[in-house]
Amino acid sequence: MASLIFLGTAGSSAVTTKQLRSSGGIILQVDDLQFHLDPGPGALNKAKEYGVNLHHNTAVLVTSHHLNHCNDLNAVIEAMTHSGIEQRGILLASKPVVHSVDHHHPFLTTYHQGLLERIIPLEKDHKVGIELVEINTLSAEHTDPYALGFKFFCPKFTLSYSGDTALTSQLVTEMAGSDILILNVPYPGNKSAGLNLDTDAAIKIISQVKPKLAIMTHFGLEMLKADPLMEAREVQRITNVQTIAAYDGLKIATEGFGQLKSNVRGYS
C-alpha cells in the first residue's frame, strides 16, 4: 500500500509568506516507509492537521536550500527522533542544506546532525537504496545551482518529483518510465519568468514521459490567479493523461501497479 499526502502546495516566497497555500512539503508512504519531501514552513502544523505522524518518517529529502523547501527541516528531525531520544532517520539533501557552500549557511544545525542515523549530501546522478525503494536524483536547472529532483523506484510503481527546475531534455529523459509525475509548476500558460516550469512546460514533459498520473503543485501567485484546476484540465485535455492540481491536504492512494484512487473530485 502506498499513498501521497500534500502538506502544502505553495510555490513562491509571496505565496509562502502570506500562507495563501501552506508549505509543509509532501509525504510519500510506501508500505512501512515514510518519506517527507521538502519540509517548508508549517510542516509540523500541517502534518498534525492532516493526520501524519512525523515520528514515522524513515527519511527526509530536500531538493533545494530555498526557504520554502527546507525551513522546517530541524523541527521535523526533532519530531521524528522525539527530540533526540531515538537516534534514527536518514536525511537526503542537496549539499547547501547540509554544508556551508558558496557562503550559504547550512539549514541543518550541528545539534540536529547528531540526532540522525545517517546524512547523505546529494549530487547529480546519485543513487540511494532504502530497503526496497531505490532513490535516484534528477537533474535540475534552477537559480539554486545545487537543486535537484528525485525519482523513486518503488516495488509497484515509479514516481518522479521534479523539484524546482526549468524544462530540459535531460530531465525528460531521466523521468522516462515514471508511473506518477509530481511537477512543481509555479506559472500558468507560458509565463515562466525564470528557471521554473509553467503549464506549457508541464505539457511538454507529460506528453513525452506519458505517466499514468501527473500532479501539478508548488503554485505561485500568477498560477493561483489563473486557477490551477483550470490549468490542470487544459494539461489533461492536451496530453490525455490524468492530471491533478494538488491542494493542501490532498491524499492519493495507490493500490497495485497503476491502479490509482484519489479523494479528488472533478477529475476523470
C-alpha positions as CSV (number, residue, x, y, z in Angstrom):
1,M,0.0,0.0,0.0
2,A,1.3,3.4,-0.9
3,S,0.0,6.9,-0.6
4,L,0.8,10.6,-1.2
5,I,-0.2,13.4,1.2
6,F,0.4,17.0,0.3
7,L,1.1,19.1,3.4
8,G,1.4,22.2,1.2
9,T,1.3,23.5,-2.4
10,A,2.9,26.9,-2.0
11,G,5.5,27.6,-4.7
12,S,6.8,31.2,-4.3
13,S,8.0,33.4,-1.5
14,A,4.9,35.5,-1.8
15,V,2.5,32.6,-1.5
16,T,4.6,31.0,1.3
17,T,5.0,34.1,3.4
18,K,1.3,35.1,3.1
19,Q,0.3,31.4,3.5
20,L,-2.1,31.6,0.6
21,R,-1.2,27.9,0.3
22,S,0.6,26.0,3.0
23,S,4.2,24.9,2.5
24,G,4.8,21.8,4.6
25,G,6.0,19.5,1.8
26,I,4.9,16.1,0.5
27,I,4.6,12.8,2.3
28,L,5.2,9.6,0.4
29,Q,4.3,6.4,2.2
30,V,5.3,3.0,0.8
31,D,4.3,0.1,3.0
32,D,6.1,0.8,6.3
33,L,8.4,3.5,4.9
34,Q,7.5,7.2,5.1
35,F,9.4,9.9,3.1
36,H,9.0,13.6,3.8
37,L,9.9,15.8,0.8
38,D,10.8,19.4,1.2
39,P,9.5,20.4,4.7
40,G,9.0,24.1,4.3
41,P,7.3,26.5,6.8
42,G,4.4,24.9,8.7
43,A,5.4,21.3,8.2
44,L,4.6,20.2,11.8
45,N,1.3,22.0,12.0
46,K,0.1,20.6,8.7
47,A,1.2,17.1,9.5
48,K,-0.9,17.2,12.6
49,E,-3.8,18.7,10.8
50,Y,-3.7,16.0,8.1
51,G,-3.1,13.1,10.4
52,V,0.6,12.4,9.6
53,N,2.8,11.2,12.4
54,L,6.3,12.6,11.6
55,H,7.9,10.2,14.1
56,H,7.2,7.6,11.4
57,N,9.5,9.3,8.9
58,T,12.0,7.0,7.5
59,A,13.8,9.7,5.6
60,V,13.6,13.4,4.9
61,L,14.5,14.5,1.4
62,V,15.3,18.1,0.4
63,T,15.7,19.3,-3.1
64,S,16.9,22.9,-2.5
65,H,18.2,25.2,0.2
66,H,15.5,27.7,-0.5
67,L,13.3,28.5,2.5
68,N,10.1,27.1,1.2
69,H,11.8,23.7,0.7
70,C,13.7,23.3,4.0
71,N,12.8,25.9,6.6
72,D,11.3,23.3,9.0
73,L,13.9,20.7,8.5
74,N,15.3,20.8,12.0
75,A,11.9,20.8,13.6
76,V,10.9,17.8,11.6
77,I,14.1,16.0,12.7
78,E,13.1,16.7,16.3
79,A,9.7,15.3,15.7
80,M,11.0,12.1,14.0
81,T,13.6,11.5,16.8
82,H,11.5,12.5,19.8
83,S,13.9,15.4,20.3
84,G,16.9,13.0,20.2
85,I,15.6,10.3,22.5
86,E,15.9,8.0,19.5
87,Q,18.8,8.5,17.1
88,R,17.1,7.5,13.8
89,G,16.2,8.5,10.3
90,I,18.0,9.5,7.2
91,L,18.5,12.9,5.6
92,L,19.0,13.1,1.8
93,A,19.6,16.7,0.8
94,S,21.2,18.9,-1.7
95,K,24.7,20.0,-0.5
96,P,23.9,23.6,0.8
97,V,21.3,22.2,3.2
98,V,23.9,20.2,5.0
99,H,27.2,22.0,4.4
100,S,28.3,25.6,4.0
101,V,28.6,26.1,0.2
102,D,29.2,29.3,-1.7
103,H,28.8,31.4,1.5
104,H,25.4,29.9,2.2
105,H,24.8,29.0,5.8
106,P,23.5,25.3,6.0
107,F,20.0,24.8,7.3
108,L,20.8,21.7,9.2
109,T,22.3,22.6,12.6
110,T,25.2,20.8,14.2
111,Y,22.9,19.6,17.0
112,H,20.4,18.1,14.6
113,Q,23.1,16.3,12.7
114,G,23.7,14.3,15.8
115,L,20.0,13.2,16.1
116,L,20.0,11.4,12.7
117,E,21.2,7.9,11.9
118,R,22.6,8.9,8.6
119,I,23.2,12.1,6.5
120,I,23.7,11.9,2.7
121,P,24.6,15.1,0.9
122,L,23.4,14.6,-2.7
123,E,24.8,15.4,-6.1
124,K,23.6,14.8,-9.6
125,D,23.4,11.2,-10.7
126,H,23.3,10.0,-7.1
127,K,21.6,6.7,-6.2
128,V,20.5,5.6,-2.7
129,G,18.7,2.4,-1.6
130,I,16.4,2.4,1.4
131,E,15.1,-1.1,1.9
132,L,13.0,-2.0,-1.2
133,V,13.0,1.6,-2.5
134,E,15.7,3.0,-4.8
135,I,16.0,6.8,-5.0
136,N,17.8,8.5,-7.9
137,T,18.5,12.2,-8.1
138,L,17.1,14.1,-11.1
139,S,18.9,16.9,-12.8
140,A,17.6,20.4,-12.3
141,E,18.3,23.8,-13.8
142,H,17.4,26.5,-11.3
143,T,18.5,29.6,-9.5
144,D,19.8,27.3,-6.8
145,P,22.7,25.6,-8.8
146,Y,22.6,22.7,-6.4
147,A,18.9,22.0,-6.8
148,L,17.8,18.5,-7.8
149,G,14.7,16.3,-8.1
150,F,14.0,12.7,-7.0
151,K,12.9,9.5,-8.8
152,F,11.6,6.8,-6.5
153,F,11.7,3.2,-7.8
154,C,9.1,1.5,-5.5
155,P,8.0,-2.2,-5.7
156,K,4.8,-1.5,-7.6
157,F,5.3,1.9,-9.2
158,T,7.9,4.6,-10.2
159,L,7.4,8.2,-9.1
160,S,9.4,11.3,-10.2
161,Y,9.3,14.6,-8.3
162,S,10.8,17.4,-10.3
163,G,11.6,19.9,-7.5
164,D,12.2,23.4,-8.9
165,T,13.7,23.4,-12.4
166,A,13.3,24.6,-15.9
167,L,12.4,22.2,-18.7
168,T,15.4,20.4,-20.1
169,S,15.8,17.4,-22.4
170,Q,17.9,15.7,-19.8
171,L,15.2,15.9,-17.2
172,V,12.6,14.4,-19.6
173,T,15.0,11.6,-20.3
174,E,15.6,10.9,-16.7
175,M,11.9,10.9,-15.9
176,A,11.2,8.2,-18.5
177,G,9.3,5.2,-17.2
178,S,7.6,7.1,-14.4
179,D,4.1,6.0,-13.5
180,I,3.4,9.1,-11.4
181,L,4.9,12.6,-12.1
182,I,4.8,15.4,-9.5
183,L,5.8,18.7,-11.2
184,N,6.5,22.0,-9.5
185,V,4.6,24.4,-11.7
186,P,4.6,28.0,-10.3
187,Y,3.4,29.7,-13.5
188,P,0.4,29.3,-15.8
189,G,0.4,29.2,-19.6
190,N,3.8,30.1,-20.9
191,K,4.5,32.7,-18.3
192,S,7.6,31.3,-16.6
193,A,9.9,34.3,-16.0
194,G,12.9,32.2,-15.0
195,L,14.3,28.8,-14.2
196,N,10.9,27.2,-13.3
197,L,8.2,25.3,-15.0
198,D,5.0,26.7,-16.4
199,T,1.9,24.9,-17.7
200,D,3.3,24.8,-21.3
201,A,6.5,23.1,-20.0
202,A,4.4,20.7,-17.9
203,I,2.5,19.7,-21.1
204,K,5.8,19.0,-22.9
205,I,7.1,16.8,-20.1
206,I,3.9,14.9,-19.6
207,S,3.4,14.4,-23.4
208,Q,6.9,12.8,-23.6
209,V,7.0,10.8,-20.3
210,K,3.4,9.6,-20.6
211,P,2.8,8.8,-16.9
212,K,-0.4,7.2,-15.6
213,L,-0.9,10.2,-13.4
214,A,0.5,13.8,-13.4
215,I,0.2,16.1,-10.4
216,M,0.9,19.8,-10.5
217,T,1.9,21.6,-7.3
218,H,4.1,24.4,-5.9
219,F,2.0,27.3,-7.2
220,G,3.0,30.9,-7.4
221,L,0.7,34.0,-7.3
222,E,0.1,34.0,-11.1
223,M,-0.9,30.4,-11.1
224,L,-3.3,30.9,-8.2
225,K,-4.9,33.8,-10.1
226,A,-5.2,31.7,-13.2
227,D,-6.7,28.8,-11.2
228,P,-4.6,25.6,-11.0
229,L,-7.7,23.5,-11.6
230,M,-8.3,25.0,-15.0
231,E,-4.6,24.7,-15.9
232,A,-4.6,21.1,-15.0
233,R,-7.7,20.4,-17.0
234,E,-6.0,22.0,-20.0
235,V,-3.0,19.8,-19.5
236,Q,-5.2,16.7,-19.3
237,R,-7.1,17.8,-22.5
238,I,-3.9,18.2,-24.5
239,T,-1.9,15.2,-23.1
240,N,-4.8,12.8,-22.5
241,V,-3.0,11.9,-19.2
242,Q,-5.0,12.2,-15.9
243,T,-3.7,15.5,-14.4
244,I,-4.5,16.8,-10.9
245,A,-3.9,20.3,-9.5
246,A,-2.8,19.5,-5.9
247,Y,-4.3,21.3,-3.0
248,D,-3.4,21.4,0.7
249,G,-4.4,18.2,2.3
250,L,-4.7,16.2,-0.9
251,K,-4.4,12.4,-0.3
252,I,-3.9,9.9,-3.1
253,A,-3.7,6.2,-2.5
254,T,-2.2,3.7,-5.0
255,E,-3.4,0.1,-4.9
256,G,-1.5,-2.2,-7.1
257,F,0.6,-1.2,-10.2
258,G,-1.0,1.7,-11.9
259,Q,-4.3,1.4,-10.0
260,L,-4.9,4.9,-8.7
261,K,-7.5,6.0,-6.2
262,S,-7.9,9.6,-5.2
263,N,-10.2,11.7,-3.0
264,V,-10.1,14.4,-5.7
265,R,-13.5,15.2,-7.3
266,G,-13.9,16.6,-10.8
267,Y,-11.1,14.7,-12.5
268,S,-12.0,11.8,-14.8
